[in-house]
Structure formats: structure tokens, C-alpha cells
Amino acid sequence: MRPLTSTLRSLPVLLGSSGVAVLLALTGCDQSKPEADSKQSTIEQQSQKAEQQILSGKVMYRERIAMPQGATLTVTLEDVSLADAPSTVIAEQHIDDPGQVPVPFTLRYAKDAVVHEHPMAYAVRAQIRGAQGQLLWTTTERHTVALGERASGEETTIMLQRVAAEQPEATSPKTGLAGAREAGATFWAVGNEPGWHLAIYPEEKLEFVGDYGETTVTTPDPGAQTEGSETIYQANTETAELKVEIIETSCEDTMSGETFEYQVKVTSNETLYSGCGRDL
């Protein structure tokens, strides 16, 4: 039998010039595969990039006050479709030392995150915090936006409201949570858009303040009913109906990011308010 090495060495002679050309051509095809794979990868990346959507706009506030050094602007795009559940963050942007208003922002989100069979509701929120983390400006109303095929392409303008600076404890009036605790309340709940709070004074009253303080509903404490991990207060008077549902599950405030021990739903005269609560 003829040695294999001898056969390989004589292969060009056996094939002739045309055979060598065929081998070289085949070798060239093999070498081109990585380039083809690279092109395919580039096409896939471009396709994925094309699936990204952009929501742009600007953040403003009315006060003629310079933005403090070390401030941070945070803008979030959220799914707010479910009134009785926490919103879902779709996109978020943090801007350190954003300069002076108006401050432009750009939120990038995946197209499939906003494509659904049924219409959904989306909103943009923003807040500005100081160098020490204190809240300076924030959104106090819902800024609804259209996404996906319904998007208008127009820039979104978010107008922020200034947060009042906290007064020293010695001179600040006993209002809000501190005032409720001092007056004997044992439970406190808060919510946003519109802003509201609730205080429960055991064996005395329920006090609900809604719509940024424009409405107040006070009813006698009807007593609590317990159903599993849920506590319910159902109070009715000649002029008002108030239902409070307290669910023992972790809850995060949508404005401040503070964590509470309970999720709270308040129905006041057929209007549902959702928020978070804690024992005092």
C-alpha cells in the first residue's frame, strides 16, 4: 500500500492546475464563513437596536431659583394601568448636576414592553434631589404619554413643584404624621396623584384628607374586620362613605421611594385611592 504522505504530496500533480484551483476556491469559501457570521451578527444587533423606542422631553419648574450644585434629576417612565397596584417602571434616567432648567431627558425602552392587545396607560415622573438626598422638586400630577403606535413624536414637558423645606422641630406645627401620632392615631397611610393621607384613631374616628388637602372626610371608627392578611374598615355616615383596606404586604411610596409595611386602598364616595401605610 502506498504511504498516505506520498499520496498527499502527489495530489497536486494528479489534480493538475485546475484541481489546485478548485481546492483554493474551497479553502477561500471556508475562510469567508467568519465574515458572514460577523455580518449576520451586525444585522441582528441593528434589528434589536431598531426595536428600541425613545421618549424625549424636558423638565422644568416655575421658580426662578438656580439648581443647587450636586443635585440629581431622576426621570422615570411607568406603566400606571392598574389603579389598585403599584406602577411598573419601564425606563429610568439619572442626571447628575443637570444644570439649569429646562433640562432635556431621553428615555429608551424596548418596543415589546409597550405592545399589548389592550390599551395601557403610561406616565412620566421626575424629581430633583439635593446633594444630601433631600427632595427639592417633584411631580404632583400625572403626566400621561402615548407610546408605541399611538406615540405622537412630540416632546414631553414635565413641570415640577417645589417641596417646602422642613421647619425646625421646635417651631414646626404639629401637622401630618407627627400631629396625628400626638393626637392619638395608631395608623397612618399616604398616597400620590392626587396627594392624600389617612389617620386611624382607634375607637374614635377615621380621618381621610384627599386631593392635596381639598377634601376631608371624617367618620366614627366602625371597628376593624379581619379577612386573612387584610384588615377592612367600612364606615358610612349621612354624607359620606369611607372604606379602608389594609393589606399586610410591603409597599413603596411612588414619590419618595420610602418603604412601608402595608398596602392601603381607600374608597371615598366611590373614588379609589391607592397608597402605603404603617403603624404609629
C-alpha positions as CSV (number, residue, x, y, z in Angstrom):
1,M,0.0,0.0,0.0
2,R,1.3,3.5,-0.9
3,P,2.1,5.7,2.1
4,L,-0.6,8.5,2.8
5,T,2.0,11.2,2.9
6,S,3.3,10.3,-0.5
7,T,-0.3,10.3,-1.9
8,L,-0.9,13.9,-0.4
9,R,2.4,15.2,-1.9
10,S,1.5,13.9,-5.3
11,L,-2.1,15.2,-5.1
12,P,-1.4,18.5,-7.0
13,V,0.3,16.5,-9.7
14,L,-2.7,14.2,-10.0
15,L,-5.2,17.0,-10.0
16,G,-3.4,19.3,-12.3
17,S,-3.7,23.1,-12.3
18,S,-7.5,23.0,-12.5
19,G,-7.7,20.8,-9.4
20,V,-5.5,23.1,-7.4
21,A,-7.7,26.0,-8.3
22,V,-10.7,24.1,-7.1
23,L,-9.0,23.4,-3.8
24,L,-8.0,27.0,-3.4
25,A,-11.6,28.1,-4.1
26,L,-12.9,25.7,-1.5
27,T,-10.4,27.0,1.0
28,G,-11.5,30.6,0.3
29,C,-15.1,29.6,1.0
30,D,-14.2,28.2,4.4
31,Q,-12.2,31.4,5.3
32,S,-15.2,33.6,4.4
33,K,-17.5,32.0,7.0
34,P,-16.4,34.1,10.0
35,E,-17.0,37.3,7.9
36,A,-20.5,36.0,7.0
37,D,-21.2,35.3,10.7
38,S,-20.0,38.8,11.6
39,K,-22.3,40.4,9.1
40,Q,-25.2,38.3,10.4
41,S,-24.4,39.4,14.0
42,T,-24.3,43.0,12.9
43,I,-27.7,42.7,11.2
44,E,-29.2,41.1,14.4
45,Q,-27.7,43.9,16.6
46,Q,-29.2,46.6,14.2
47,S,-32.5,44.8,14.3
48,Q,-32.5,44.7,18.1
49,K,-31.5,48.4,18.2
50,A,-34.4,49.2,15.9
51,E,-36.8,47.7,18.4
52,Q,-35.7,50.3,20.9
53,Q,-38.1,53.3,21.3
54,I,-37.2,56.8,22.6
55,L,-39.2,59.2,24.6
56,S,-37.7,62.6,24.9
57,G,-38.7,65.8,26.6
58,K,-37.6,68.4,29.2
59,V,-38.1,69.0,32.9
60,M,-38.9,72.5,34.3
61,Y,-40.0,74.3,37.4
62,R,-41.6,77.7,37.8
63,E,-39.4,79.2,40.5
64,R,-36.5,81.4,39.4
65,I,-34.1,79.5,41.5
66,A,-30.7,78.2,40.4
67,M,-30.3,74.4,40.6
68,P,-28.1,73.7,43.6
69,Q,-24.7,72.1,43.0
70,G,-24.6,68.3,43.5
71,A,-28.3,67.9,42.6
72,T,-29.6,64.8,40.8
73,L,-32.6,64.7,38.4
74,T,-34.4,61.3,38.1
75,V,-36.9,60.8,35.3
76,T,-39.0,57.5,35.1
77,L,-41.4,56.1,32.6
78,E,-44.0,53.9,34.3
79,D,-46.9,51.6,33.5
80,V,-49.8,53.1,35.5
81,S,-52.6,51.0,34.0
82,L,-53.7,49.3,37.3
83,A,-55.1,51.8,39.8
84,D,-55.1,49.3,42.6
85,A,-51.5,48.1,42.2
86,P,-48.0,49.7,42.3
87,S,-46.8,51.2,39.0
88,T,-44.2,49.3,36.9
89,V,-41.0,51.2,35.9
90,I,-40.3,50.7,32.2
91,A,-37.3,53.1,31.8
92,E,-35.3,55.4,34.1
93,Q,-32.7,58.1,33.7
94,H,-30.5,59.7,36.4
95,I,-28.8,63.0,35.5
96,D,-26.2,64.3,38.0
97,D,-25.6,68.1,38.1
98,P,-28.2,68.7,35.4
99,G,-27.6,72.4,35.2
100,Q,-30.4,74.9,34.9
101,V,-33.9,74.3,33.7
102,P,-35.2,73.3,31.2
103,V,-33.3,70.1,31.5
104,P,-33.6,67.7,28.5
105,F,-34.1,64.0,29.1
106,T,-34.1,60.8,26.9
107,L,-35.8,57.6,28.0
108,R,-35.1,54.4,26.0
109,Y,-37.4,51.5,26.3
110,A,-38.0,48.2,24.5
111,K,-40.8,48.2,21.9
112,D,-42.2,44.9,23.2
113,A,-42.6,46.4,26.7
114,V,-45.4,48.7,25.5
115,V,-47.1,46.5,22.8
116,H,-50.2,44.9,24.3
117,E,-53.6,43.6,23.0
118,H,-55.4,46.1,25.2
119,P,-54.7,49.8,25.6
120,M,-52.5,50.6,28.6
121,A,-51.7,53.8,30.5
122,Y,-48.2,55.3,30.8
123,A,-46.9,58.3,32.7
124,V,-43.6,60.1,33.2
125,R,-42.5,61.2,36.7
126,A,-39.5,63.3,37.7
127,Q,-37.9,64.5,40.9
128,I,-34.9,66.6,41.8
129,R,-32.9,65.8,45.0
130,G,-30.2,67.8,46.6
131,A,-26.6,66.7,47.3
132,Q,-27.7,65.2,50.7
133,G,-30.6,63.3,49.1
134,Q,-33.3,65.8,50.2
135,L,-36.3,66.1,47.9
136,L,-36.4,69.6,46.3
137,W,-38.8,69.4,43.4
138,T,-41.2,66.6,42.3
139,T,-44.2,65.9,40.1
140,T,-47.5,66.3,41.8
141,E,-49.8,65.4,38.9
142,R,-49.9,62.7,36.3
143,H,-48.0,63.4,33.0
144,T,-49.6,60.8,30.7
145,V,-47.8,59.9,27.5
146,A,-48.7,57.8,24.4
147,L,-46.3,55.1,23.4
148,G,-45.9,52.5,20.6
149,E,-48.1,53.0,17.6
150,R,-50.0,55.8,19.4
151,A,-46.9,57.9,20.1
152,S,-47.2,61.4,18.7
153,G,-43.4,62.0,18.5
154,E,-43.7,65.3,20.3
155,E,-41.5,66.2,23.3
156,T,-42.9,65.8,26.7
157,T,-42.7,68.7,29.2
158,I,-42.7,67.8,32.9
159,M,-43.5,70.7,35.3
160,L,-42.2,70.1,38.8
161,Q,-43.5,71.6,42.1
162,R,-41.1,72.8,44.7
163,V,-41.2,70.9,48.0
164,A,-41.4,73.1,51.1
165,A,-38.3,73.0,53.3
166,E,-38.8,71.3,56.7
167,Q,-39.0,73.7,59.6
168,P,-37.1,73.0,62.8
169,E,-39.0,70.7,65.0
170,A,-39.2,73.3,67.8
171,T,-41.1,75.7,65.6
172,S,-42.9,73.4,63.1
173,P,-46.6,73.0,63.7
174,K,-47.8,69.5,64.7
175,T,-49.5,68.5,61.5
176,G,-49.4,65.5,59.2
177,L,-48.0,62.3,60.6
178,A,-46.4,63.9,63.7
179,G,-49.6,65.7,64.6
180,A,-51.7,62.6,64.1
181,R,-49.5,60.5,66.3
182,E,-49.6,63.1,69.0
183,A,-53.4,63.3,68.8
184,G,-53.6,59.5,69.4
185,A,-53.7,58.0,65.9
186,T,-52.3,54.4,65.6
187,F,-52.2,54.0,61.8
188,W,-51.1,56.4,59.0
189,A,-51.3,56.0,55.2
190,V,-50.3,58.2,52.3
191,G,-50.7,58.2,48.5
192,N,-50.0,60.3,45.5
193,E,-51.6,61.7,42.4
194,P,-53.6,63.2,43.9
195,G,-51.9,63.5,47.2
196,W,-53.8,62.1,50.2
197,H,-53.4,60.8,53.7
198,L,-55.4,58.8,56.2
199,A,-55.2,58.6,60.0
200,I,-57.0,56.0,62.2
201,Y,-57.8,56.9,65.8
202,P,-58.9,53.7,67.5
203,E,-62.4,53.7,68.9
204,E,-62.7,57.3,67.9
205,K,-62.6,58.2,64.2
206,L,-61.1,57.7,60.7
207,E,-59.8,60.9,59.1
208,F,-59.2,61.0,55.4
209,V,-57.7,64.1,53.6
210,G,-57.7,63.8,49.8
211,D,-57.0,65.8,46.6
212,Y,-54.0,67.7,48.1
213,G,-56.0,68.8,51.1
214,E,-59.1,70.0,49.2
215,T,-61.4,67.3,50.6
216,T,-61.7,65.9,54.2
217,V,-63.9,63.0,55.2
218,T,-64.2,62.2,58.9
219,T,-66.3,59.2,60.2
220,P,-66.6,57.4,63.5
221,D,-64.4,54.4,63.9
222,P,-66.6,51.5,62.8
223,G,-64.2,48.8,64.1
224,A,-62.0,46.6,62.1
225,Q,-62.9,43.4,60.3
226,T,-60.1,40.9,59.5
227,E,-60.0,38.6,56.5
228,G,-56.8,36.7,56.3
229,S,-53.9,39.2,56.0
230,E,-56.4,42.0,55.2
231,T,-58.0,44.5,57.6
232,I,-61.1,46.4,56.5
233,Y,-62.9,49.4,57.9
234,Q,-66.3,50.2,56.4
235,A,-67.7,53.5,57.6
236,N,-70.9,55.1,56.5
237,T,-72.5,58.4,57.5
238,E,-75.3,60.5,56.2
239,T,-72.9,62.5,54.0
240,A,-70.0,60.2,53.3
241,E,-68.9,56.6,52.7
242,L,-65.4,55.5,53.5
243,K,-63.9,52.1,53.0
244,V,-60.3,51.4,54.1
245,E,-58.5,48.2,53.1
246,I,-55.1,47.5,54.7
247,I,-53.1,44.6,53.2
248,E,-50.1,43.2,55.0
249,T,-47.5,43.4,52.2
250,S,-44.5,45.6,51.5
251,C,-45.3,48.8,49.7
252,E,-43.1,51.5,48.2
253,D,-44.2,55.1,48.0
254,T,-44.2,56.2,44.3
255,M,-42.8,59.7,45.0
256,S,-40.3,59.3,47.9
257,G,-39.3,55.7,47.4
258,E,-39.9,55.1,51.1
259,T,-40.9,51.5,52.1
260,F,-44.0,50.8,54.2
261,E,-45.3,47.7,55.9
262,Y,-48.8,47.8,54.3
263,Q,-50.5,48.4,51.0
264,V,-53.6,50.6,51.5
265,K,-56.7,51.2,49.4
266,V,-59.2,53.9,50.4
267,T,-62.5,54.3,48.7
268,S,-64.1,57.6,49.5
269,N,-67.5,58.3,47.9
270,E,-66.8,55.7,45.1
271,T,-63.3,57.2,44.3
272,L,-60.4,54.8,44.8
273,Y,-57.1,56.0,46.2
274,S,-54.1,53.7,46.5
275,G,-51.0,54.1,48.7
276,C,-48.9,52.8,51.6
277,G,-49.3,52.7,55.3
278,R,-47.7,51.9,58.7
279,D,-48.5,51.5,62.4
280,L,-47.6,54.5,64.6
